[in-house]
Structures are given as C-alpha cells and as structure tokens.
Amino acid sequence: MSKKGKRQFLENQLEHTLCQMWSPGVKKHERRSDQISSQKTLETYRREVRRSGKAIYKQFGIRDMAAIDNKHIQWYIDKLRADGKSAPTQHTARAALCKALQKSARDFNVDTRYYTDIKKGRSDVPPVAQNYVEELNVAIGVRRAELMDFLVRDVVERPEGLVLHVLKGKGGKEQYQRILPTRQEYIRKFIRDKSPNEPLIRLEDTRGKENLHALRRVIAKEGLDYYTRRLQLEPGYREQLKREIIDYARQFGKAGRVVKSNDWRLIEKPYTTRPHDGGEPQTFDRLAVLAVSVFHLSHWRCSVTVSNYLVT
C-alpha cells in the first residue's frame, strides 16, 4: 500500500466510525454518546477527523484508530494551539476526535472559549443589504439551510403579528418565527402581488455568499432593543411576555424544558457577560434575551444568543 493509502486508511477509519453513529431524528435528551443526530455536526466532525487523522499519521505513523491514545489527541490539540488556531477550533477538534474514539473531552486541555473569540458574522461596520435576498433576511433572519424552502404562503398572520412558518428548521424542528413590528410592513409589501405557492426567494437570485449570520445579528439586536424598551415602559408586559414564551413553548412540547432551565430560574436577574481582554462586562435583561432567542432565532438559550449575536 502506498504511503498516501496508509495515511488515508486512518482518516477513512475515523470518518467511517462517525458515519456509523448517524442517527437522524433522535432527540437531544435521548441521544447516546455513540449517536449523532445533527447533519451539520456530522459534516463538521467528518472534516475535523480527516484533518487530525492526517496529522497524527504523519507525526506518529499510526494506521489503526485503536492505537490512538490520549497523548496523541493532546498532541494534536497542542499543535493547533502552536499553529495559532483559536479556542473554538481546538474545542471542535477535541469534540470530533472524542466522539469518534468514544473518549471523555474532560481528559484533554484546550484554551478557554470567550465571546470575543467568535468571528462568524461579526464586523465593526453594520452589514448593508446588497440585494433583495439580504433585505428580506434582515426582516426574517433565518438560517441559510432554511432560506430556499419558503413559499409565500409560509408568511402567516397570527394573533402575535406576522410570522414565518418554518416547517423544518434546525434539528428538523417546526416553529413560527416572529417578524419584528418594524419589519412587518416591508414583508407585507414584498408578498402583496405574489402567488401563495411562489417561492419566497428564487434560487437564481441568491449568490450563496450572503453573510446571513451577520443579518441575524441585526435581527437579534433590534429584537433586544424592542423587548427591552417594552419591558421598561409598559407595566404588566413582563408577565405577559413570560406567558407568551410558555404558551409558545407548550405548542412544541418544550414548556417543561423552558421552566426547568437556568434561564427561567434566573429570569428576573440580569444576564451579565464575563470580562475578557480588558473589555467591560455587558448586561442585558434576561427576559428580553430569552424572547429574542425563542421567537426570532429559535435557539431557546440565552447563552448562545448572547455569545453569538449580541455581544460586541
């Protein structure tokens, strides 16, 4: 066997092991350690183990994944650090190898992740929509994988206002993604003369390179301002918003998850970020953050919403 074939044998073995873990439809709380139910996670991990397998073979000559032990994994993480790779990159590499080899991530040292390490969709300059696809997504704020699935009829009027009916969002979840009041009139005008069965966005009109994550950050920050302002100015709105979140969660069988979460237990306490690199902590109304997370981003967690969308 050629040297390339020997090296690729290890890469292929790691990747094949991950593919055997593919378990679509398994809910997170029911998932075993040897199962992967997210297509995105599987694709990311496959990429990572091919990189790490190549490096480990080149350094140690290992062909069989059974011969990889903790020192080899730590060596690879240390190599990433020495190469200047960020803490999130180290965490992803560790997670992929530990999943394939069924090892505990706690056994390996990686740099601590901070909000300021996240680069996706961030810029000191607010994004400016370049075409109608981007203008539309500033209003609806959906993920790229969802963008091309919508028909005009998926824009629905409900008691809470205009929403986008997402039949199969992240993780295969159905949701009604709210559109902020300041953006609703634009959407109504956009669909006014369109057929209900017409695609909301035509495939030929998207470049595939739109910075949709940055546009979702715009939605998140506008939503935070909207809910924070109403919570400050409208007596009784805090209790109303809490009821809306629970009622919405109940529609999708998530009420128990919400009320048992730390976010709900601490809902009356501000959400304050950790200082890093001399930066000042940022403080948000936790209920406003949760409303943005649930109604507009479909993350259902304050921590993800703050770290990826709100901190500057």
N, C-alpha and C positions, 0 to 999 in steps of 0.2 A: 504493500500500500504506500502511496506517495506521502510525503510529509504533510501536504495540504489535506489529503484524505484522513490522515491520523488526527490532525488538529480538528478538522470538521466533524470527526466522529464524536468528540466530546461535546462540541456545540450542538450537534444534532440530537445527542442523547439528552442533554439538558432541555432542549426545546421540546422534544417528543414527550418528555415527562410532564412538562407543563400542559401540553395539549391533551394529555390523558386526564388532566384534572378539570377540563372544561365541563361545567355543569350548569348550563343555562336554565334560568327560571328558579333556581334555589334562592330563597330569601336570605338576607344577610344574617339574621339571627339563627337560621337553621343550617348555615354553611359550616362544613367541617374544614379542618386545616388543610386537607388534601383536595379541596374543591375551589374552583374559580368560576364565578357566575357572571362576571363583567367582561364583555368583549374587549373593551378598552384596556382593562387591566391585563388580560391575556396577551394582547398585542404588545403592550409595553414590556411585560416580563419576558416575552419571547425575544424581543430586541435586546434586552439587557443581558440575558444569559448567553446569547451568541457573542456579545462583546466580552463578557467576563470569561467565558469558556475559551475563547481565542487567546486572551491574555494569560490565563492560568496554564494552558498547554504550552505556550511559548516560554513561560518562566520555569515551569516545573516538569514539563514533558508528560503530564498526566493525560491519559486517554479515556479512563473509565471514571464516571462521575462518583462511583462508590469510593474512589481513592481521595476525593476532595474532603479535607477535614477543616476544622475551624481556622487553623493557621493560614490556609490558602485563601479562605474568604477574607480574613482580616488583612492579609497582604494586598488583596485586590482593592479593598476599601482604602487602605493607606496609600496605594498607588493613585487612586482617584484624587485623594487629598493633595498628594505631592504634585499632581498634574494641574492643580488649581480648580478642580471641579467643586461645585457648590455643595452645601449640606443637603439640599433636596435631592441632588443627583446621587449622592452617597446613600441616602436613605432608600431611594428607588432600587439601586443596585443590590443593596443588602436584602431588601424585601424579596426581590426576584430570585436570588440565589437561595435564600432561606426557604422560600416556597418550593422550589424545585428539589431541594435536598432535605426538606422537612426538618429544618433546624430552627432554633429559637433566635429571633432577632436580638434578644437581650444579651446574647453572648458576644456581641460584636460592637466595637466602639466606632461611632460616627460623630461628625460635628453636629452641634445643636442647630436645629432649623429656627429661623426667625422670620417674622413677617417681611422684613426688608430684603430677605433673600429671594423672594418671589418676583420674577421678572415678567411673567406672562401677562400681556395686555397692558403693561404699565408704561407710562410716559409722563414727563413733566408737562407736556402740552396736551390738552384735551383733544381726543380724536375728532376729526371733521368728516362727516359722511361724504363719500366721493360719488355715490350712485344711489338709486332708489332702494337697492338691496340693503345698503348700510343705513339709509334713512329709516327704512322700515324696521330694522333691527334695533335702532336706537329707541323705537317705540315699544317693541315686543320683547327684545332681549333674550332670544332663545339660543340654544347651542347649535353649533354647525351641523351636527348629525341630525338635528330635528328640522332644520331650516327648509329643506326641499320637500318635506312631507305634507305641508299645509295646503289646504284648499280654502277658498274664500268662505265657504260655509263653516269653517272651523273658528271664525271670529264670531263670538256669540254674545248677545246681550243677556246679562243675568242681573239679579237684584243688586249686586255689589258694583255693577257697571259693566263695561266692555271687558271681555276676557278672551283668551286664546285657548281653545280646547286642544290639549296635547294628548293624543291617544296613546302614544308610546314614547315617553320621554326617557331620560337617563335611567338605566336599570329596568326598562320596559314599563315604567310607571305612567299611569294616566293622571292628568292634572288639568286644572283650569288656571292658567297663568294670567294673573291680573295685569291690566294695562293702566298705567297711572292716568288720573283725570286730565293732566296737562297734555297727554299724548293721544287721548281717545278721539278727538275731533279729526286729527290727521288720519287715523286709521279709517274712520267712517268715510271720509272723502276718498281715500285710496280705493276702497272696495265698492263705492257707490254704484258704479256702472258696470261692475263685473258680474259674471255668472257665478252662482254658488259652487259649481263644480270646477271652476277655473283655478289653476294653481295660484297660490298667493305670490309665489316667485317663480319665474321661468328659469329653467336650468341654464339656458344660453345667456342669461343676464348676469349670472354670478361668475366672478373670476376665480373663486375658490381660495382667494388670498386675503379676503376681508378680515380685518382684525376684530372679529366678533367678540372676543373676550373683553377687549377694551370698551366696546359698546355696551356690554353687560355691566361693566363697571360704572358707566354713565347712568344706566338704569338704577343700579344699586344706590348710588349716591343721591340721585334725585328722589328715590323712594325713601331713603333715610331722612332727607330733609322734609319730605311730605308728612311722614308719620310723626317725626319729632315735633314738627310745628303743631300738628293737630293735638298731640298729647299735651303740649304745653298750653294751648289756647282754649281747648274745648273741655269743659267739665263733663265727666262721665265717659269720655271717649276711651280712657284706659280700660275700663271694664268692658266696654263694647268691643274693643279690638281683641281683648283676650277671648271673649265669647266667639268672635268670628274665626279666630285661629283654631279653637277647639272644635267648632262646628265643621270647619273645612277639613280638619284632620279626621273627624269622625266619618266623613264621606268616603275616605280612602283607607279606613281601618287603622289610622295612626294616632288616634286620640290617646290611647294608653302610652304609646311611645313618647308623645309630647309631654304629658303631665308627669311622667317619671324622669324626664331629662333634667340635667343640671340647669339648663337654660330656663326651664319653667320654675324649678325650685328657687332660683335666684332672680326671678323675673322683675322684682322690684329693686334690684341692686344694679347700678350702672355696670356696663361692660368696659373694663379698662385694659388696654394693651400693655405688654411688657416694654420697658425702655430698652433700646439696643443701639450700640454705636453712638452713644451720646444723645440720641433722639429723645424727645419728650413723650411720655405715655399719652395715648389718646383715649378719651372716654366717650361712650355712646349710651343712649337709652337702650337697655337690653330688649325691651318690648318692641321698639321700633326696628331694631336689627332683626329680631325674630320674624316680624311681619314681612320685611324685605326678603328674608331667606325663604319663608314658606310661600308667600304669594307671588313673588317675582323671579326668584332664582331656583326654587324647588330643591334647595339643599337641606332644609329642615334643621340646620345647626348654625348657631351664632358664630362659632369659632371659624368655620370655613368661610362664611360670609365676610367676617371682619378681615381675616388674613388675606383673602384673595381679591376682595372687591372694594373694601372701604378704607383701609389704612393707606396713607400717602407715603 
